[in-house]
């Protein structure tokens, strides 16, 4: 058996599996609708916590309808031009956030909180991809997102907390979420066919960094007190 050719096939990025244009367009509209609805609801809960219940769902629903509106009057048109589509992981997180509003007992906050090392992993991946745009690595890290070996490595990393979590349900739940995202990426190849685009997008990367900074500030203040 020629192990060299077998390894080259695993690392190959020459013939990537890409989603159909129609599927990409549908995903672009629906994903931004879900993200904007979740962002609208989160903003209301944070800044208008005592608002009327009717506004609690009217604003997210209105933002979602605005996102699916065709043409340049829709925010999806401009968001798609600027940022393309949200990652599958962002879509899953926004969907879980909206679902928690209906079923808070099924998805309590302590079961949805991701361990700190998942956030660190996302931050490191984002910076690595940013440096890759300036050709700072000996190989193209983004291009490796089209290879089967990248999917296998990420799947293994995602399953490790599931195996080592013990009594902590949050680590197991985030492993389930990552594995589900990987499965969707394999089946649908969304949003671009690249693994990194399914796991991370610029907005999620910024949120992870802000959340990590907030965590470190809380830890610093607790140590000072």
N, C-alpha and C positions, 0 to 999 in steps of 0.2 A: 504493500500500500504506500502510495506517495503522500507522506505526511505534509510535505511542503505545499502541494497543490490543494490538499484538504484545508490547511490553515489559510491559504490565500482565498479560498471560497468563503470561509467564515468571516474573513476581514474585508471581503469584496464590497465595494460601494458603487460598482459600475452599472448594475441593473437594479436600482431600488424599486420597491413596490410602492406606487403612488396612488392616492385616492382619485376617484373620478372627479372631473370639474363640477358636475352637478352636486355631488356629495359635499365638495368643498364649499360651494356657495350656500347650500342648505345649512351646513354646520356653522358657517360664518354668521348667518343671520340668527339662528337659534342660540348659539353660544353667547353672543353679545346681548341678546334679549335676557337670558338667564343671569348673566353677570350684572347687567344694569339693574335688574329687578332686585338682586341680592344687595347690591350697593345702595339702592334707594331705601330698602328696608333697614339696612344697618345704619344708614345716616339718620333715619327717623328715630330709631331706638337710641341712638347716641345723643342726638341734639334736641329731639322733641319727645322725651320719654313719656310725657303725660298727654300726648296728643290723642285726638279722637280715634276710636278703633277703625272708623271708616277710612281715615287717611292712612292708616297703617298698611292697608292692602291696596288702596286706590293709587297711591304713588308708585309702588313697585309694578302694579299691573299696567299703569299708564306708561311707565318707562319701557316695559316689555313690548307693548303695542307700538310705541314709537320706534323701537329698534327694528321691528319687522316691517315697518313702512318702507316701501320701495323708493329708490331714487336718492338724490343728494340731500333731501330734507331729513333723511334718517341718520341718526348718529352712527349706525352700523356702517354706512357708506364711508364716513371719514375715519372712524376707528379702524376699519378694515384697510384703508389706504395707509394709515400711519403705523398700526401695530399688527396687521393681519388678524389672525383669530386667536382667542385665548387657548391656553393649553387644556388638554383633557383633565389634568389634575385640578386646575383652577375651576373648570366646569363642575367637577365632582364636588369640590369644596363648597362652591356656591349652592349647588343643589342640596347638599347636606345642611347648609345653614338655613335654607328655606324650609326644608323638611322638619328641622328642629322646631320651627315655629308652630307646626301642626302637631308634632309628636315629641314634646320635650321629655316625656317619661321614657320613651323608647331610645332617644339619643341624648342622654344627659351630657352636660358640659365636660365632666371629668372623664367620660369615655371617648370624647372627641378630641381631647387635647393631645397634640402630637408631642412625643419626646423631643428634647432639645436638639438631639443629634440629627434628626431629620431636617430641621431648619438649617443647621450648619451645613449639612450636605447640599441642600439647595443653594445656599449662598456660595459655597465653593464651586459648585457646578456653574452657576451664573458668571462668576468672575473668570472661570476657566474658559467659558465660551466667549466672553468679552475679549480676553486676551487672544483667543483663537482668531477673532476677526482681524487682528493686527499681525497674524502669522507668527505668533510668539512660540508656537510649539513645533516640534520636528515633523509632526503629522497633523492633518486637519482633524481636529476633535469633532467638529460639527459633521463632517462627512462620515465619521465612524458611527454616527447615529443611524445611518442607513444599513449598517452591517448586522448580521445575526448575533455576533459575539457580544456586541454592546447590550442587546436585549437580554442575553443570558446572564451577563454580569449584573445588570440592574435588577433582574428578577431574583438572583441569589442574594443581593444586598437587601432587597425588600423583604425577603423571607426570613432573614436572620433574626430580626426582633420578634417575629412570630414564634420562632423556635426558642429564643432565649428570654422571652418576656416574663415567664413565670406567672405570678398572680396579677400582673399589670394589664388590664384590658385595653388601655389606651394604645400601647405599643402593638398589640395584636390587631386592633382595629385599623391603625394606620397601615399595617402590613397588608391587611385585606384590601384596603383602599388602593394602595399602590399596585397590588397584583391585579385588581380589577381594571385599573387604568392601563396597565400593560396589555391585558387581554383585549381590551377595546382597541388599543393601538394596533395590535396584531390583526384583528379581524377587520377593522375599518380603515386603518392606515391614516387616521385623522390626527392632527389637522393638515400636515404636509407630507406625511410618510416618514418623517424623521423622528426618532425616539426622543431626542432632547426637546423638540417642540411639543411633544405630548406631555412631558413632565414639567416644563418650565416655560414661562413667558416673562417679559419685562416687568409687568405689574406684579405678578406673584413674587418675582425676585426682590422687588422693592419692598413689598409687604414683609417678606421674610427678614430682610435686613432691619426694617423698622421694629419688628417684633423682637428680634435678637437684641437690638440696642435698648429697647424698653426693658427687657429681662435683665440685662447687665446693669442698667441704672437702678432697678429695684434691688438687685443684689448688693450694689455698692451702698445704697442708702441703708439697707438693713445691717450691713457690716459697720457703717458709721454709727448707727444707733446702738 
